[in-house]
């Protein structure tokens, strides 16, 4: 299930005006939601659900034009889920100049490719300027924020961390075989 979010604000929101929740925090059990936004002040935040399916069916091949699929909103951020698989999700973002997502974390590996424009990512409080063609990797749980220096687009790929199997059953089987 895909959700495209268009987020409009009447002014730039600061971290103390917006709360970001990961689905794992129990705010809403919806694994398809990348980020949930809740305003604490009178600033207007509109989130519009526009589509229920990713643009790519994971069982079929498909070619997309990323510049053609990128959408922008005046004073807003548009995100479109392109592909969802059991272990990953790929999302296309279009940010209007000056828009930002305040510091938050993700429990997944993140790979970000800047497709057009320029932005500043803050990684654990350290600012990094990124431009068209740059690639950024972020490990799980790294605090990060992003601000559009000018209109820009990025491709975000989220990858679930590998789950390490519990070795106890294998050890018990090996010990039982030795007995």
Secondary structure as GFF3:
##gff-version 3
##sequence-region A 1 179
A	DSSP	beta_strand	5	9	.	.	.	ID=ss1
A	DSSP	three_ten_helix	15	17	.	.	.	ID=ss2
A	DSSP	beta_strand	18	21	.	.	.	ID=ss3
A	DSSP	three_ten_helix	23	25	.	.	.	ID=ss4
A	DSSP	beta_strand	36	39	.	.	.	ID=ss5
A	DSSP	beta_strand	45	47	.	.	.	ID=ss6
A	DSSP	alpha_helix	66	69	.	.	.	ID=ss7
A	DSSP	beta_strand	76	85	.	.	.	ID=ss8
A	DSSP	beta_strand	88	95	.	.	.	ID=ss9
A	DSSP	beta_strand	100	104	.	.	.	ID=ss10
A	DSSP	beta_strand	109	116	.	.	.	ID=ss11
A	DSSP	beta_strand	118	123	.	.	.	ID=ss12
A	DSSP	beta_strand	126	131	.	.	.	ID=ss13
A	DSSP	beta_strand	135	138	.	.	.	ID=ss14
A	DSSP	beta_strand	144	148	.	.	.	ID=ss15
A	DSSP	beta_strand	152	159	.	.	.	ID=ss16
A	DSSP	alpha_helix	168	178	.	.	.	ID=ss17
###
